[in-house]
Amino acid sequence: MKYRKFSDLNWNVSEIGLGCWQIGWCWGDISDNNVRKILKSALENGVNFFDTSDMYGDGRSEKFLGEIIKSTSEKIYVSTKLGRRVRGTNYAKGYKHEHMEEFIDRSLLNLGVECIDLVQLHCPSKEILTKKDTYELMDEIVKKGKIGSYGVSVHKVSDALEAIKNPNVKSIQLVFNILRQRPSEEFFDEAKKKNVAIIARGPLASGLL
C-alpha cells in the first residue's frame, strides 16, 4: 500500500480507502460477519482511511467502524458525512446544517470516539456553501474538540470550487473515475494550490467498472 499526506494535517493515509456505504445495508443485505471480514481484510492490506456517513444503515456503518477502531493499535482515519439524516428524526429530507452538532454528537457515540477525525458536509446546496455562517459553525465545533477537521462532499465541480474558498476546508469528496474526468480538468490544480485533500467518490462507478 502507498500512503499520501492529507492536506496539512500530518496524516499519512492509504491511497486506497474503503467506502463504507455497503456495510450499512444500503446496497443489499450483508451479514455482520461479512462486514467484519471486509473491515479486517482492509486493515490487513494496509487501508487506514475509511469513509462513511450517518445515513449508511442509520448509523450501522459507523458502529462497525467503531469496532475496528477499538480492535487495533494502528491509527485509523475515519471520515463521516453528516447533514442529511432523516430516520429517527422529525426533520425533512435534504441537507440540514442547523442540526450539525446534534448529528456529530450521535456519530461520536456510534464511532465510540471523543473526536471524529474528519466530518464532511453531506452535499449541501450552493446557497449553504456560500454562507460564512456555514463555516463558522464548523469552526466552533472544531474548537470544542468534537471534530478534528472538516471538508465537503459535493456533486458538482462548481460546488467544490466554492467550498475551497474557505481556508479551513481540508478536503473535497467528489466523483472521479475513468468515466468522469472533469475534476482533473477544472478542480485538481486549484485544490493542490490550496493544499486541499481530494477523496475520489465512486472510483469504480458504483460497480460498473
N, C-alpha and C positions, 0 to 999 in steps of 0.2 A: 504494500500500500504506500502511496505517496501522500505527503502532507503539505498543506499550504498555510500561510498566515491568513488570518481572518480579520480584515480591516486593520485597525490599530490596537486590537485588543490583546495582542500577545498570545493568541490561541494558535495551536498547530492542529488543524482539522484535516481529517481524511478527505482526499479529493472526491471519493465516493461516499456519500452519506446515505442513510436509509430513510426514505419517506414512509411514514407510519400510518397512512390512511387505511391501508388494507388490514392492519391489525385492530382496527376499530369496528370491523364488521360491515363497513360501508361498501366493500367490493365482494360481498358474499360471506357465507358462514365460514369462519375459521376458528378452530378449537383453541382453547387456552394452551394446550400442549404444543400445538404447532406455532403459536405466537412465540412461545418461549424458545422453541428451536430456532426460529428465524432470528430472533434477537441474539441468541448465543452464537449462532453462526456468523452473524455480522461482526460481533466483537472479536471472535477468533480470527477473522480475516482482516482485522485492523481498522474497522469502521469505528469512529469515535464521535460522529456527528449524526444526530437523529432529528428529523423534522416531523412535527405533529401538529395537532390542533385540538382544542377542547370539544370541537364538534365531531371528531372521529370516534364514533361509538359513544357520544355524550360523555367523554372522559375515559372510556375504556383504554384507548391507546395510551393516554398519559399515564394511567395507572400501571400498565405493563412496563413502561419506561422507568417508572419509579422503582419497580422490582429490579430492573437491570442495573440501575444506578447503585442500589444497595448491594448488588451481588459482586461488585468488582472494586478493586482499589485504584484501577485506572481512571483517569479523568475522562468523563463523558460529557459532551456538549449537547444540550437539548434546546431546540428552538420550538416554541409552540405558537400557534397563530390564534389570536383572540379578537372578539368583537362581533361575531355572528351567531353565537349560541342562542337557541330558542327553547330547546327541550328543557323542562324543569323550571321555566320562567314564564312570565306573562308578557314577554316582550314580542314585538312584531318581528317578522323576518327582515333581514337586511343588517347593515353594519350599524353598531350602536356604541359610539365612542364614550358617551357619558357614563356607561356602566363598566368601563375598562378595569378599574381597580377591583370591582366585585368579581369579574371574570378571572383576574390574576389571582385573587385570594383562593378561588376554587381550584385553579390549576396548581397552586403551591401545595394544596392538600393532596391532589391527585398524584403529583410527582413525588411527594414526600420530601420536599426540599425547602430551605429557608429563603432561597433566592433563585429565580429562574435565569439561566444564562442569557437567553435572548427571547424576547417577545416580539412577534411580528403582527402588525396591524393587518387584519384579515380582509384584504381587498376593499378598503374604504373608497368612497366616491372622490372625484376630483375636488368637490367642494370641501370635503373634510381635509384633504391633503393640502389645501391652500390656506387653511386657518392656522394662525400662530398658536391658538389655544390647544390644538391637537398635540403639538409637540411639547408645550409647556406642561400639560397633564402628565405626559410620559416622563418628562424630566423630573417632576415631583415624585413619581413612583420610584424612579431610579434612586433619588435621594433618600427615600425611605428604606432602601435596601431590599425591596421585594423583587426587583429585576436588576440584572447586570447591565443590559443594553437593550436597545430596540431597533427594529427595522420595519420594513413594509413589504407585504406580499401584494402584487399588482397583476392586473390583466393586460394593461396597455403600457407600451414604452413611454408614452407621454406622461402617464401617471408616475412611472419610475423617475423620469427626469424632474418632475415636480417634487417628489419626495426628497430627492437628494439635495435640494436647495437648503434643507435644514442640516446643519453640520453635525447634529447628534444622531442622525440616521446612520446606523452602522452596516446595514445590509438591505439588499433588494432581492426578493424572490420573484422570478418571472419565468414563463415558459420559454425554454430554449432547447432545441434538438435539431437533428439533421433536416427536419422538415420546416422548422420555424427558426429562421436565421436573422430575423430583423434586429434583435437586440445587439448582435455583433456589429451591425451596420450603424446603429444610431445611439447606442447606450454604453457599450463597454468602455470606450475611451473616456467618456465623462466620469464613469464610475471609478476608473483607475486614477484619474486626476484627483478625485476626492477621497481616495482610499476607502471606497465602499465595497464591501464583500458582495459577491453575486452567488445566489443559490439558484441553481437551474431546476425549474419545476418541469415535470413530465419529460425527462431526458429520453425515455423510451416511448413517448407519445401514448401514455396510458396503456401500454402493452402492444400497440400496433407494430412497434419495431422489435 
